[in-house]
Amino acid sequence: MPTKDKIKLNGGEFILKESLSNDVFTPEDFSDEQKMMKETIIDFMDREIWPDKMKYEEKDYDLTVHAMKKIGELGLLGVSLEDKYGGMGMDFVSTMLAVDYVSGVTGSVATAYGAHTGIAILPIYLFGNEDQKQKYLPKLASGEWFGSYCLTEPTAGSDANSGKTKAVLSDDGSHYKISGQKMWISNAGFADIFIVFARIENDKNITGFIVPNDSNNGIKLGEEEKKLGIHSSSTRQVFFTETKVPAENLLGERNGGFKIAMNALNVGRIKLGAGNLDGQRRSISISTDYANNRIQFKQPISNFGAIKEKLASMATSCYAGESACYRAASDVQSKIDEFESNGMSKQESELKGVEEFALECSILKVAISEDMQICADEGIQIFGGMGFSAEAPIESAWRDARIGRIYEGTNEINRMLIIGMLLKKAMKGSLDIMTPYQDIINNKSLENEEKSDILNDEINLVENFKKVFLLLLGKAFEKYGAEIDKNQQILLSLSDLAIEAYLSESTLKRTIKNINRSSEKDQTDQINMTKLYIYEASQIVQKKSSDVINSIIDLKDQADIYLSVNDKIKYSKNPNIFDLKTKIADKIISENKYCF
Ligand SMILES: Cc1cc2nc3c(=O)[nH]c(=O)nc-3n(C[C@H](O)[C@H](O)[C@H](O)COP(=O)(O)OP(=O)(O)OC[C@H]3O[C@@H](n4cnc5c(N)ncnc54)[C@H](O)[C@@H]3O)c2cc1C
């Protein structure tokens, strides 16, 4: 039988078209090399980092530097860089895998690793000239040097392009003098170089610079910030006073710094999604172990439905996050390959590949950072009073998780970006939203080729989540037109619909793909998690769409829209949610860990 060509979707297209499960990458598709890398990192983290977990709560910044050096010795600081810059030249999925498993033990190491490998190294790798790359990347890849990314200022947070830091060119054009104040700078306490964003004259946009750390060159650090979590992650203010920076240290183009900053953040966001996965796995595993050993009423508390319900939900969210993260990572890599095969340079291809999926990057950042927080919160509840104790590892997991919703663009900003980017693509003509919207109004079906008897309702629901999203986006656009971006509460609700559609579809496709290559029996727990995830998603879709309908649709038209939405998110056979949760939890409890 002739095999069908793989359907490759562009960024944002998931909301309009269906991917077939066989075309979607899953964690079960890791190559042998990737599996080996995963095992090596887990082994390293268990052996070298986990035993010091409690010490990371004591503001031991040197411990983080020590960990980063060791991670450098493993080659993991340069996974994404080409060999000629001292890197491992690995593909995008492997770099996601590295950040995933390096980040699970403590948010302090996760943040140091994310800041160094993501937002500090990547601006040089993606935008630097050859001399800059040769000079800085090998040392940053080996861990001889560390980097920081200095964008945020006291008056420029979410509004990142409004920074006041100035760069003044000398009369002879040989150097710039940078003056300004940066705050919340991760790794500042031990950074050898800073990527600094500053404005030249009255330029519209900021410009990026590579600034070596030198206290004799007008650079002063503030005290370590006293933070809720990530206690051993160095976070300081950095003050620049007429810091002399050679003109050749300008990164990319003058006025191009905002583009650099945003592109670095796109990568940072998808990696932050991945970086919140292993924290969930570990939280689930330690909570399961605690529940299996904690005896109350003469039995392990894991026997109780109230505990099972939590473990099942925690595992299901983690499974969904993994599914979405690695699906997106592979889509990014396919795009990079496509650009490269069309003659684009490696760096340009990487840049454009991630940029293409910027919308998915934001989805993953928001969804998985919030799942991590909920997971750690439920973990604390399973630990009971012990969970509130600083002596239990779940306490720091909860505090560390909180920052994920704030940095790399707050989750509010990212939610609004999801819709903003989709509309921008539609305006530019690269995504046709109007035709499917009209089809929905006219009750035409989106293409739906996937078949699975056991997940048939879920296949229909996922298709319909997209329809509900498109229907309400269309209604909102009809009402507000280009002014839609001024209606943030609508954007937030709509983005939640898009998030649920993406995570639900990714989960569904992963499970169907694995059923197709093994069996329903083999995938029993995964089927249960898929059903549970999509049921919970349907509740969110119901709530968020009601919020939108009640707020923007005229009263006389609301009944029709409600009918249409409710019809779309109904089951032919309602799942038994308590039964699903019990079965999922029983599996984890019997394995005493997250085991999918
Ligand atoms: C521990 C830590 C480490 C960090 N590391 C770095 C780093 O290494 N480098 C770096 O440059 N920065 C770093 N940051 C800064 C971080 O990226 C910013 O804190 C973040 O972008 C938010 O900016 P802000 O704190 O100024 O909040 P604000 O921008 O003041 O936002 C406050 C609130 O208002 C909301 N808000 C703001 N604007 C809008 C809007 N237009 N519409 C709706 N809501 C809005 C936000 O969502 C948020 O809820 C770090 C921060 C922390 C806490």
The ligand as an SDF file (V2000), in Angstrom:
LIG
                    3D

 53 58  0  0  0  0  0  0  0  0999 V2000
   13.6170   35.3550   39.5800 C   0  0  0  0  0  0  0  0  0  0  0  0
   13.5600   36.1690   38.3530 C   0  0  0  0  0  0  0  0  0  0  0  0
   14.5050   35.9820   37.3560 C   0  0  0  0  0  0  0  0  0  0  0  0
   14.4860   36.7730   36.2210 C   0  0  0  0  0  0  0  0  0  0  0  0
   15.4850   36.6470   35.2890 N   0  0  0  0  0  0  0  0  0  0  0  0
   15.5990   37.5840   34.2980 C   0  0  0  0  0  0  0  0  0  0  0  0
   16.7500   37.6200   33.4540 C   0  0  0  0  0  0  0  0  0  0  0  0
   17.6410   36.7790   33.5500 O   0  0  0  0  0  0  0  0  0  0  0  0
   16.8270   38.5980   32.5340 N   0  0  0  0  0  0  0  0  0  0  0  0
   15.8640   39.5490   32.3790 C   0  0  0  0  0  0  0  0  0  0  0  0
   16.0100   40.4090   31.5280 O   0  0  0  0  0  0  0  0  0  0  0  0
   14.7390   39.5300   33.1480 N   0  0  0  0  0  0  0  0  0  0  0  0
   14.6030   38.5750   34.1130 C   0  0  0  0  0  0  0  0  0  0  0  0
   13.4910   38.5740   34.9330 N   0  0  0  0  0  0  0  0  0  0  0  0
   12.4630   39.5720   34.7290 C   0  0  0  0  0  0  0  0  0  0  0  0
   11.1670   38.9940   34.2250 C   0  0  0  0  0  0  0  0  0  0  0  0
   11.2740   38.6070   32.8920 O   0  0  0  0  0  0  0  0  0  0  0  0
   10.0800   40.0440   34.4750 C   0  0  0  0  0  0  0  0  0  0  0  0
    9.8730   40.0720   35.8800 O   0  0  0  0  0  0  0  0  0  0  0  0
    8.7920   39.7620   33.7470 C   0  0  0  0  0  0  0  0  0  0  0  0
    8.9560   39.9020   32.3690 O   0  0  0  0  0  0  0  0  0  0  0  0
    7.6610   40.6910   34.2080 C   0  0  0  0  0  0  0  0  0  0  0  0
    8.0590   42.0130   34.2300 O   0  0  0  0  0  0  0  0  0  0  0  0
    7.7950   42.8810   35.5640 P   0  0  0  0  0  0  0  0  0  0  0  0
    8.3310   42.1170   36.7150 O   0  0  0  0  0  0  0  0  0  0  0  0
    8.3300   44.2240   35.3490 O   0  0  0  0  0  0  0  0  0  0  0  0
    6.2410   42.9130   35.7100 O   0  0  0  0  0  0  0  0  0  0  0  0
    5.2390   43.9600   35.0220 P   0  0  0  0  0  0  0  0  0  0  0  0
    5.5440   44.0750   33.5890 O   0  0  0  0  0  0  0  0  0  0  0  0
    5.2020   45.2100   35.8290 O   0  0  0  0  0  0  0  0  0  0  0  0
    3.8830   43.1760   35.1910 O   0  0  0  0  0  0  0  0  0  0  0  0
    3.1340   43.1710   36.4140 C   0  0  0  0  0  0  0  0  0  0  0  0
    1.7840   42.5350   36.1390 C   0  0  0  0  0  0  0  0  0  0  0  0
    1.0920   43.2850   35.1360 O   0  0  0  0  0  0  0  0  0  0  0  0
    0.7550   42.4680   34.0370 C   0  0  0  0  0  0  0  0  0  0  0  0
    0.9110   43.2420   32.8130 N   0  0  0  0  0  0  0  0  0  0  0  0
    1.9690   43.9720   32.4080 C   0  0  0  0  0  0  0  0  0  0  0  0
    1.7350   44.5120   31.2000 N   0  0  0  0  0  0  0  0  0  0  0  0
    0.5090   44.1170   30.8190 C   0  0  0  0  0  0  0  0  0  0  0  0
   -0.2840   44.3200   29.6740 C   0  0  0  0  0  0  0  0  0  0  0  0
    0.1210   45.0200   28.6100 N   0  0  0  0  0  0  0  0  0  0  0  0
   -1.5030   43.7610   29.6410 N   0  0  0  0  0  0  0  0  0  0  0  0
   -1.9370   43.0090   30.6590 C   0  0  0  0  0  0  0  0  0  0  0  0
   -1.2370   42.7540   31.7740 N   0  0  0  0  0  0  0  0  0  0  0  0
   -0.0220   43.3020   31.8510 C   0  0  0  0  0  0  0  0  0  0  0  0
    1.7250   41.2990   34.0910 C   0  0  0  0  0  0  0  0  0  0  0  0
    1.2070   40.1430   33.4630 O   0  0  0  0  0  0  0  0  0  0  0  0
    1.8740   41.1070   35.5860 C   0  0  0  0  0  0  0  0  0  0  0  0
    0.8210   40.3400   36.0740 O   0  0  0  0  0  0  0  0  0  0  0  0
   13.4700   37.7420   36.0560 C   0  0  0  0  0  0  0  0  0  0  0  0
   12.4910   37.8880   37.0420 C   0  0  0  0  0  0  0  0  0  0  0  0
   12.5440   37.1340   38.1820 C   0  0  0  0  0  0  0  0  0  0  0  0
   11.5060   37.3770   39.2400 C   0  0  0  0  0  0  0  0  0  0  0  0
  1  2  1  0
  2  3  1  0
  2 52  2  0
  3  4  2  0
  4  5  1  0
  4 50  1  0
  5  6  2  0
  6  7  1  0
  6 13  1  0
  7  8  2  0
  7  9  1  0
  9 10  1  0
 10 11  2  0
 10 12  1  0
 12 13  2  0
 13 14  1  0
 14 15  1  0
 14 50  1  0
 15 16  1  0
 16 17  1  0
 16 18  1  0
 18 19  1  0
 18 20  1  0
 20 21  1  0
 20 22  1  0
 22 23  1  0
 23 24  1  0
 24 25  2  0
 24 26  1  0
 24 27  1  0
 27 28  1  0
 28 29  2  0
 28 30  1  0
 28 31  1  0
 31 32  1  0
 32 33  1  0
 33 34  1  0
 33 48  1  0
 34 35  1  0
 35 36  1  0
 35 46  1  0
 36 37  1  0
 36 45  1  0
 37 38  2  0
 38 39  1  0
 39 40  1  0
 39 45  2  0
 40 41  1  0
 40 42  2  0
 42 43  1  0
 43 44  2  0
 44 45  1  0
 46 47  1  0
 46 48  1  0
 48 49  1  0
 50 51  2  0
 51 52  1  0
 52 53  1  0
M  END
$$$$
